[in-house]
Amino acid sequence: MSTRNDKGDGKYNVVVIGAGTAGLVTAAGTAGLGGRVALVEAHKMGGDCLNFGCVPSKGLIASAKLIQHIRHGETLGLRKMEPEFEFQEVFASMRERRAIIEPNDSAERFEGLGVDVFLGRARFVTPHEVEVNGTRLHARNFVIATGTKAAVPDIPGLSGISYHTNETIFDELPAAPASLLVVGGGPIGCELGQVMNRLGVEVTLVQHSSRLLPRDDADAAEIIQRRLHEEGVRILTGSRVIKLEKKGGQTAATIESPRGVETILVEAVLLAAGRTPNTEGLNLEAAGVKHGKKGVDVDASLTTSQPHIFACGDIAGPHRFTHTADYQARIVVRNILLPWFKAKADYTWVPWVTYTDPELAHAGLSAEQARKRGIPHDVHRFEWSDNDRAVTDGDTTGFIKVVAADGKDRILGATVVGSQAGNVLHELLIAGKYGIGLAQLSSTIHAYPTLSQGVQRVGDLYQKKRLTPTVAKIFRWLYRTRRR
């Protein structure tokens, strides 16, 4: 066998399929450690996060948040005014900001790191070979990191209308629609529904379950649902779209809800009803890799049914976040290099953040999960309205809720809903993961006035709970004796 290092010739240490976060981290990490790596991408470098997910959505969220702040500037002493903006200029600004990040994920950058980049669709032909544009790549190890795409629900008439998913709405929306139907009330549906409403679009959001964000704390999700309703988003929970049909230049959507059946006319439709794995065309059967509706089957070390083939990122689950893709990729890099001492993924402390306004973030166990598992626990809740920085910022909606072991200060989980919740959460996440208790958080100096001081206040709440009637009686006795 040839050992030349010409692109595509000889044998690679690793062939990575997919250039999203998981694939890029795997390729860069392996190449940085001296491995010979091929990286294959069928669509766009950077994958979903850069092109259709985290980056463009947060760009629009930032613009929409500023627009909303201007609308309600009187809360901070400004004169009431309606912000002036052009819908397409907001989208153009988002794309400009995305373009600043884009070179970090480019083929040119990774070629410069020593990675052989192949733009094309990879297809397994044997467990040790993939074919890309007629070229066969041989490797000792393979990493499947092909991600997911928007699920297309089985709605009668859907195939006869034009609709958007996260893969099209950021770049292919020709103009501001007067009205938008959002199908799905998870993070994507809530984030983009709020953004489009703030940009002047009449939004109807249909959610099958009884509430929005069903995987989050119910009290926190209720705050998001209330905010969206107050801003003008029409929310139909416990509902489903049962028919779609084209009517002139609009779409007629028939919706079944607890209130009955109704038909509304909308100019655009956004599907945000879950994700489906990108396994089509990989020919995983030829590789002997087991997979199903949720993606590629892996064990805790991210190894597939073939010991030399790994999978990471959205395609492997169980969490479909950029940060978990990064985390898993690091484990894969280590396990390929040191297969005798395989590391295992631990998802006990995974941060979840929904970037609505206010933000909603959680990690670890919720109170509901603790109850279902029969885990004795206490709940300590601090209201954002009692945080001085939230008051001075004029943004007091939300709370911090910490689930702790029963009668103890050991943190089992935390939820934060409010301004900058995603940033505030991390102190509680680190404390929970590394056994830093609420008493220690209470005794740690926090800068005043900051939102993070709310974490210290939760610790104070725990300390106050320790002041039982018996302890209080002892303290009063001590004070009395010292007055003599």
C-alpha positions as CSV (number, residue, x, y, z in Angstrom):
1,M,0.0,0.0,0.0
2,S,1.2,3.5,-0.8
3,T,2.5,5.6,2.1
4,R,2.8,8.8,0.1
5,N,1.1,11.8,1.7
6,D,-0.5,13.1,-1.5
7,K,-4.1,14.2,-0.9
8,G,-6.3,11.1,-1.0
9,D,-3.5,8.6,-1.4
10,G,-2.3,6.1,1.2
11,K,-3.9,5.6,4.6
12,Y,-5.2,8.2,7.0
13,N,-5.3,7.9,10.7
14,V,-8.8,9.3,10.7
15,V,-11.4,10.2,8.1
16,V,-14.0,12.6,9.5
17,I,-17.4,12.8,7.8
18,G,-19.1,16.1,8.4
19,A,-17.6,19.6,9.0
20,G,-19.9,20.9,11.6
21,T,-18.7,21.5,15.2
22,A,-18.1,17.9,16.0
23,G,-16.2,17.2,12.8
24,L,-14.2,20.3,12.9
25,V,-13.0,19.8,16.5
26,T,-12.2,16.2,15.8
27,A,-10.2,17.1,12.6
28,A,-8.3,20.0,14.2
29,G,-7.6,18.0,17.4
30,T,-6.3,15.0,15.6
31,A,-4.2,17.0,13.2
32,G,-2.8,19.1,16.0
33,L,-1.6,15.9,17.7
34,G,0.2,14.8,14.6
35,G,-2.4,12.5,13.0
36,R,-3.1,12.4,9.3
37,V,-6.7,13.5,8.8
38,A,-9.2,13.7,5.9
39,L,-12.3,15.9,6.5
40,V,-15.3,15.4,4.2
41,E,-18.2,17.8,3.9
42,A,-21.2,17.4,1.6
43,H,-22.7,20.9,2.0
44,K,-21.2,23.9,3.9
45,M,-18.2,24.1,6.1
46,G,-19.2,25.0,9.6
47,G,-22.4,22.8,9.5
48,D,-25.7,23.7,11.0
49,C,-24.4,26.0,13.8
50,L,-22.5,28.5,11.7
51,N,-24.8,28.5,8.7
52,F,-28.4,27.7,9.8
53,G,-28.4,27.6,13.6
54,C,-26.6,29.2,16.6
55,V,-24.8,32.0,14.8
56,P,-27.4,33.5,12.5
57,S,-30.2,33.0,15.0
58,K,-28.3,34.9,17.7
59,G,-27.5,37.6,15.2
60,L,-31.2,38.2,14.6
61,I,-32.0,37.8,18.3
62,A,-29.6,40.7,19.1
63,S,-31.1,43.0,16.5
64,A,-34.7,42.1,17.6
65,K,-33.8,42.7,21.2
66,L,-32.5,46.2,20.5
67,I,-35.6,47.0,18.5
68,Q,-37.7,45.9,21.4
69,H,-35.7,47.9,23.9
70,I,-36.2,51.0,21.8
71,R,-39.9,50.3,21.7
72,H,-40.0,50.3,25.5
73,G,-37.4,52.9,26.2
74,E,-39.7,54.8,28.5
75,T,-39.0,52.2,31.2
76,L,-35.5,53.7,31.3
77,G,-36.5,57.3,31.0
78,L,-36.5,57.7,27.2
79,R,-39.3,59.0,25.2
80,K,-41.6,56.4,23.7
81,M,-40.8,55.9,20.0
82,E,-41.2,53.3,17.3
83,P,-37.8,52.1,16.0
84,E,-37.0,52.6,12.4
85,F,-35.6,49.6,10.5
86,E,-35.8,47.6,7.3
87,F,-36.5,43.9,7.6
88,Q,-33.9,42.9,4.9
89,E,-31.3,45.2,6.4
90,V,-31.6,43.4,9.7
91,F,-31.1,40.1,7.9
92,A,-28.2,41.6,5.9
93,S,-26.5,42.7,9.2
94,M,-26.9,39.2,10.6
95,R,-25.2,37.8,7.5
96,E,-22.3,40.3,7.8
97,R,-21.7,39.3,11.4
98,R,-21.9,35.6,10.5
99,A,-19.3,36.2,7.7
100,I,-16.8,37.5,10.4
101,I,-16.9,34.0,12.1
102,E,-17.0,32.0,8.8
103,P,-13.3,31.9,8.1
104,N,-12.7,30.0,11.4
105,D,-14.5,27.1,9.8
106,S,-13.3,27.4,6.3
107,A,-11.7,24.7,4.1
108,E,-8.7,27.0,3.7
109,R,-8.1,27.3,7.4
110,F,-8.3,23.5,7.9
111,E,-6.0,22.8,5.0
112,G,-3.6,25.2,6.7
113,L,-3.8,23.0,9.8
114,G,-2.7,20.0,7.8
115,V,-6.2,18.5,7.2
116,D,-7.1,17.2,3.8
117,V,-10.5,18.6,3.0
118,F,-12.8,17.0,0.5
119,L,-16.0,18.7,-0.6
120,G,-18.5,16.1,-1.5
121,R,-20.7,13.3,-0.2
122,A,-19.0,10.4,1.6
123,R,-20.3,6.9,1.2
124,F,-19.0,3.8,2.9
125,V,-17.9,1.1,0.5
126,T,-16.3,-1.2,3.1
127,P,-15.8,-0.8,6.9
128,H,-12.4,0.7,6.2
129,E,-13.1,2.8,3.1
130,V,-15.3,5.7,2.0
131,E,-15.8,7.1,-1.5
132,V,-16.0,10.8,-2.2
133,N,-16.4,12.1,-5.7
134,G,-15.0,8.8,-7.1
135,T,-11.9,8.9,-4.7
136,R,-11.6,6.1,-2.2
137,L,-10.2,7.1,1.2
138,H,-8.7,4.5,3.5
139,A,-8.3,5.0,7.2
140,R,-7.6,3.2,10.4
141,N,-10.5,5.1,12.1
142,F,-13.6,6.9,11.0
143,V,-15.7,9.5,12.7
144,I,-19.3,10.1,11.6
145,A,-20.3,13.7,12.4
146,T,-23.0,14.4,9.8
147,G,-25.4,16.1,12.2
148,T,-29.2,16.5,11.8
149,K,-31.7,18.4,9.7
150,A,-35.1,19.8,10.4
151,A,-37.8,17.1,10.6
152,V,-40.6,17.5,8.2
153,P,-43.9,16.5,9.9
154,D,-46.5,14.5,8.1
155,I,-49.1,17.2,7.5
156,P,-51.6,16.7,4.7
157,G,-50.9,19.3,1.9
158,L,-47.4,20.2,3.1
159,S,-45.8,19.0,-0.1
160,G,-48.0,21.4,-2.1
161,I,-46.9,24.6,-0.4
162,S,-43.6,26.5,0.1
163,Y,-42.3,26.4,3.6
164,H,-39.1,27.3,5.6
165,T,-36.9,25.5,8.0
166,N,-33.9,26.8,9.9
167,E,-31.9,25.8,6.8
168,T,-33.7,28.3,4.6
169,I,-35.2,31.1,6.7
170,F,-31.9,33.0,7.3
171,D,-30.9,33.2,3.6
172,E,-33.9,32.5,1.4
173,L,-36.7,34.7,2.9
174,P,-37.2,37.2,0.1
175,A,-39.0,39.8,2.1
176,A,-40.9,40.4,5.4
177,P,-44.0,38.2,5.4
178,A,-47.1,39.9,6.8
179,S,-47.8,36.7,8.8
180,L,-46.0,33.5,9.8
181,L,-47.1,30.2,11.1
182,V,-44.5,28.5,13.3
183,V,-45.0,24.7,13.7
184,G,-43.3,23.7,17.0
185,G,-42.9,25.3,20.4
186,G,-39.4,24.2,21.3
187,P,-36.3,26.4,21.5
188,I,-36.1,27.1,17.7
189,G,-39.8,27.8,17.4
190,C,-39.9,30.1,20.4
191,E,-36.7,32.0,19.5
192,L,-37.6,32.6,15.9
193,G,-41.2,33.2,16.6
194,Q,-40.3,36.0,19.0
195,V,-37.7,37.5,16.6
196,M,-40.1,37.6,13.7
197,N,-42.9,39.1,15.9
198,R,-40.5,41.8,17.0
199,L,-39.6,42.5,13.4
200,G,-43.2,43.3,12.7
201,V,-44.5,39.9,11.5
202,E,-47.8,38.6,12.8
203,V,-46.9,35.2,14.3
204,T,-49.1,32.2,15.2
205,L,-47.2,29.5,17.0
206,V,-48.7,26.0,17.2
207,Q,-47.4,23.5,19.8
208,H,-48.6,19.9,20.1
209,S,-47.9,19.6,23.8
210,S,-49.8,21.5,26.6
211,R,-47.1,24.1,26.9
212,L,-44.1,25.6,25.2
213,L,-40.6,24.3,26.0
214,P,-41.8,21.0,27.5
215,R,-38.3,19.9,28.4
216,D,-37.7,22.9,30.6
217,D,-38.8,23.8,34.1
218,A,-42.6,24.4,34.0
219,D,-42.5,27.7,36.0
220,A,-39.7,29.0,33.8
221,A,-41.4,28.0,30.5
222,E,-44.5,29.8,31.7
223,I,-42.6,33.0,31.9
224,I,-41.4,32.6,28.3
225,Q,-44.9,31.7,27.1
226,R,-46.4,34.8,28.9
227,R,-43.8,37.1,27.5
228,L,-44.4,35.9,23.9
229,H,-48.1,36.3,24.4
230,E,-47.7,39.8,25.8
231,E,-45.6,40.8,22.8
232,G,-48.3,39.7,20.4
233,V,-47.4,36.1,19.4
234,R,-50.6,34.0,19.1
235,I,-49.9,30.7,20.9
236,L,-52.0,27.6,20.4
237,T,-50.9,24.8,22.8
238,G,-52.3,21.3,22.8
239,S,-52.9,21.9,19.1
240,R,-51.8,20.6,15.7
241,V,-51.9,21.6,12.1
242,I,-54.2,19.1,10.3
243,K,-54.1,20.5,6.8
244,L,-52.1,23.0,4.6
245,E,-53.1,24.2,1.2
246,K,-52.1,27.0,-1.2
247,K,-54.6,29.8,-1.6
248,G,-53.5,32.4,-4.1
249,G,-50.2,33.8,-2.7
250,Q,-51.0,32.6,0.8
251,T,-51.2,29.3,2.7
252,A,-54.4,28.2,4.4
253,A,-53.6,26.3,7.6
254,T,-56.3,24.3,9.3
255,I,-55.6,24.0,13.0
256,E,-57.2,21.7,15.5
257,S,-57.0,23.1,19.1
258,P,-58.9,22.7,22.4
259,R,-61.0,25.6,21.1
260,G,-62.1,23.7,18.0
261,V,-61.0,23.7,14.4
262,E,-60.1,26.9,12.5
263,T,-58.4,27.9,9.3
264,I,-56.1,30.9,9.1
265,L,-54.3,32.5,6.2
266,V,-50.5,33.1,6.4
267,E,-47.9,34.3,4.0
268,A,-45.1,32.0,5.3
269,V,-44.7,28.8,7.3
270,L,-41.7,27.8,9.5
271,L,-41.3,24.2,10.5
272,A,-39.6,23.8,13.9
273,A,-40.9,20.5,15.0
274,G,-37.8,18.5,15.8
275,R,-34.7,17.1,14.1
276,T,-33.9,14.0,12.0
277,P,-30.4,12.5,11.6
278,N,-28.4,12.9,8.4
279,T,-27.7,9.3,7.6
280,E,-29.1,9.2,4.0
281,G,-26.5,8.2,1.5
282,L,-23.8,7.2,4.0
283,N,-24.4,3.5,3.2
284,L,-23.8,2.6,6.9
285,E,-24.9,-1.0,6.1
286,A,-21.7,-1.5,4.1
287,A,-19.7,-0.3,7.2
288,G,-21.7,-2.5,9.6
289,V,-22.7,0.5,11.6
290,K,-26.0,0.2,13.5
291,H,-28.3,3.2,13.4
292,G,-32.0,4.1,13.8
293,K,-34.5,7.0,13.8
294,K,-32.5,8.9,16.4
295,G,-29.1,8.6,14.7
296,V,-26.1,6.4,14.9
297,D,-25.9,4.0,17.9
298,V,-23.0,4.7,20.2
299,D,-21.8,3.6,23.6
300,A,-20.5,5.9,26.3
301,S,-17.1,6.2,24.6
302,L,-18.8,7.3,21.4
303,T,-17.9,4.0,19.7
304,T,-20.3,2.6,17.2
305,S,-21.1,-1.1,16.6
306,Q,-17.7,-1.1,14.7
307,P,-14.8,-0.6,17.2
308,H,-12.8,1.5,14.8
309,I,-15.7,3.8,13.9
310,F,-16.9,6.6,16.1
311,A,-19.8,9.1,16.0
312,C,-20.2,12.4,17.7
313,G,-22.4,15.5,17.6
314,D,-26.1,15.6,16.8
315,I,-25.9,12.4,14.8
316,A,-24.9,10.6,18.1
317,G,-27.1,12.5,20.6
318,P,-28.4,12.4,23.2
319,H,-28.2,16.2,23.3
320,R,-28.1,18.3,20.1
321,F,-26.1,21.3,21.1
322,T,-22.9,22.8,19.7
323,H,-21.3,22.6,23.1
324,T,-22.0,18.9,23.5
325,A,-20.7,18.3,20.0
326,D,-17.5,20.0,21.0
327,Y,-17.3,17.9,24.2
328,Q,-17.9,14.6,22.4
329,A,-15.4,15.4,19.7
330,R,-12.7,15.9,22.4
331,I,-13.5,12.5,23.8
332,V,-13.3,10.9,20.4
333,V,-9.9,12.4,19.7
334,R,-8.6,11.0,22.9
335,N,-10.2,7.6,22.4
336,I,-8.7,7.2,18.9
337,L,-5.3,8.1,20.1
338,L,-5.5,6.0,23.4
339,P,-7.9,3.2,22.6
340,W,-6.7,1.2,25.6
341,F,-8.0,3.8,28.1
342,K,-11.2,5.0,26.6
343,A,-12.9,8.0,28.1
344,K,-16.7,8.0,28.6
345,A,-19.1,10.9,28.1
346,D,-20.9,12.1,31.2
347,Y,-24.1,14.1,30.6
348,T,-25.0,14.8,34.2
349,W,-24.1,18.5,33.9
350,V,-25.1,19.7,30.4
351,P,-26.2,23.3,30.1
352,W,-29.4,24.0,28.1
353,V,-30.0,27.6,27.0
354,T,-33.0,28.9,25.1
355,Y,-32.1,32.4,23.8
356,T,-35.5,34.0,24.0
357,D,-35.9,37.3,25.8
358,P,-35.8,36.6,28.7
359,E,-33.4,33.7,28.3
360,L,-34.1,30.3,29.9
361,A,-31.2,28.1,31.0
362,H,-30.9,24.9,33.1
363,A,-28.5,22.2,34.0
364,G,-28.7,19.0,36.2
365,L,-32.0,17.9,37.7
366,S,-35.2,19.9,37.7
367,A,-37.5,19.6,40.7
368,E,-39.9,17.6,38.5
369,Q,-37.2,15.1,37.5
370,A,-36.1,14.8,41.2
371,R,-39.7,14.0,42.2
372,K,-40.1,11.4,39.4
373,R,-36.9,9.7,40.4
374,G,-37.9,9.7,44.1
375,I,-34.9,11.8,45.1
376,P,-35.5,13.8,48.4
377,H,-34.7,17.4,47.7
378,D,-35.3,21.0,48.6
379,V,-36.0,23.9,46.2
380,H,-34.4,27.3,46.8
381,R,-35.8,30.1,44.6
382,F,-34.6,33.7,44.3
383,E,-36.7,36.2,42.4
384,W,-35.0,38.5,39.8
385,S,-37.0,41.4,41.1
386,D,-35.0,41.2,44.3
387,N,-31.7,41.6,42.4
388,D,-30.6,45.2,42.5
389,R,-28.8,45.1,39.1
390,A,-32.0,43.7,37.5
391,V,-33.9,46.6,39.0
392,T,-31.5,49.2,37.8
393,D,-31.5,47.6,34.3
394,G,-35.3,47.7,34.3
395,D,-35.5,44.0,33.6
396,T,-36.8,42.1,36.6
397,T,-38.6,39.2,35.0
398,G,-37.5,35.8,36.1
399,F,-35.9,33.8,38.9
400,I,-33.1,31.5,39.9
401,K,-34.2,28.1,41.1
402,V,-31.8,25.6,42.7
403,V,-32.6,22.0,43.5
404,A,-30.5,20.7,46.4
405,A,-30.3,17.5,48.3
406,D,-32.8,17.3,51.1
407,G,-31.6,19.3,54.1
408,K,-28.2,19.8,52.5
409,D,-26.4,22.3,50.3
410,R,-25.3,19.9,47.6
411,I,-26.6,21.2,44.3
412,L,-28.5,18.7,42.1
413,G,-29.7,21.1,39.4
414,A,-30.5,24.7,38.6
415,T,-32.8,26.7,36.4
416,V,-32.3,30.4,35.6
417,V,-34.8,32.4,33.6
418,G,-34.2,36.1,33.1
419,S,-31.7,38.5,31.6
420,Q,-28.4,36.8,30.7
421,A,-29.6,33.5,32.2
422,G,-27.2,31.5,30.1
423,N,-24.2,33.4,31.6
424,V,-25.5,33.3,35.2
425,L,-26.2,29.5,35.0
426,H,-22.5,28.5,34.6
427,E,-21.5,29.4,38.2
428,L,-24.2,27.1,39.5
429,L,-23.3,24.4,36.9
430,I,-19.6,24.4,38.0
431,A,-20.6,24.4,41.7
432,G,-22.9,21.4,41.1
433,K,-20.4,19.5,39.1
434,Y,-17.5,19.9,41.5
435,G,-19.4,19.7,44.8
436,I,-19.3,23.4,45.8
437,G,-22.2,23.8,48.1
438,L,-24.8,26.6,48.5
439,A,-23.1,27.6,51.8
440,Q,-19.8,28.2,50.0
441,L,-21.6,30.2,47.3
442,S,-23.2,32.3,50.1
443,S,-19.9,33.0,51.7
444,T,-18.1,33.9,48.4
445,I,-17.8,37.7,47.7
446,H,-19.8,38.6,44.6
447,A,-19.4,42.0,42.9
448,Y,-22.2,44.5,43.5
449,P,-24.4,45.1,41.6
450,T,-24.3,42.2,39.3
451,L,-26.8,39.6,38.1
452,S,-24.5,36.9,39.3
453,Q,-25.0,38.1,42.8
454,G,-28.4,36.3,42.5
455,V,-26.4,33.1,42.9
456,Q,-25.0,34.2,46.2
457,R,-28.5,35.2,47.3
458,V,-29.7,31.6,46.6
459,G,-27.0,30.5,48.9
460,D,-28.2,32.9,51.5
461,L,-31.7,31.4,51.2
462,Y,-30.2,28.0,52.1
463,Q,-28.4,29.5,55.1
464,K,-31.7,31.0,56.3
465,K,-33.3,27.6,56.1
466,R,-30.7,26.2,58.5
467,L,-31.9,28.7,61.1
468,T,-34.4,26.2,62.6
469,P,-36.5,27.3,65.7
470,T,-34.1,25.4,67.9
471,V,-31.0,27.1,66.5
472,A,-32.7,30.5,66.6
473,K,-33.6,29.9,70.3
474,I,-29.9,29.1,71.1
475,F,-28.8,32.3,69.2
476,R,-31.2,34.4,71.2
477,W,-30.0,32.9,74.4
478,L,-26.4,33.7,73.4
479,Y,-27.3,37.3,72.7
480,R,-29.1,37.7,75.9
481,T,-26.2,36.5,78.0
482,R,-23.9,38.9,76.2
483,R,-26.1,41.9,77.2
484,R,-25.5,41.2,80.9
